[in-house]
């Protein structure tokens, strides 16, 4: 069957989006999803999302990793699907939608290319040696480094993601460098099994971890640079709980077309 698709990107994190509200697709073929996300034999994307209906929310987000398997929460994907919902006329400037980790509130600019997405509250950040481990909708490992520009993120990230602690379930591996007025973050993502240009739940995890490490409290705004551009994390932190956590950044349509599913 022929299905209309859209390609969106948020700070270089790119996704295939399909309006599934009246779609004839009944069963999801994981191998087909992986093929569509393949950059040589398909459309090419870090993941694929279906926008579906839900009786209690504006819409529901169903996310699949680039390997074809259902994924945990994707922050940049969440921002892109909000922009997609605006494009479809489902929402105007604000929305409440459902994702795999629960409900999310978001607001979008009038131009439709900037989205502030509320993430889940965080109460627990654990340690693994000198690194932080936390779940911001997806599990993350955060390690502070120097000279991040020249770090071999693929091999270092692959090694940590596949060690005896994390291999079974997988973990996203983030390397962060504090550059004074902003954080620089690079991420090896499970499911993609490679470095991506941005990871929304990852930069969120990095910003929270650095605030905890540096003893920051109050209302905090953290600019973050990733390979794909600029993001901003805003949150309240009282020394124990992270609340009102927002991932803010661009979300733009790249192109659209027809595919056979």
WORAUR-V758455 format. One line per field, one symbol per residue. psi: psi as a letter, one per 30 degrees, with the letter a starting at -180 (. if undefined). A space follows every 10 residues. Layout:
# WORAUR-V758455
psi=???
This chain:
# WORAUR-V758455
psi=kkkklkklkj hfjlkkkkjg egkfkekkje eeeeeefkfe gaejlflkkk jllkfflelk kjkklfgflk lakjeeeeee feeeeeefge lcflljlkaf galkklkkle fggkkjkkll lkfkjlkjbg lkkljhflkk kkkkllhfeg kieeeeeeee fglfefeefl kkjkkkkjgd flkkkkkjkl eehlklflje feeeeeeeee eeefgklakk kjkkklfgbk lkkklkkgfe kjlhkkjkal jkkellaklk .
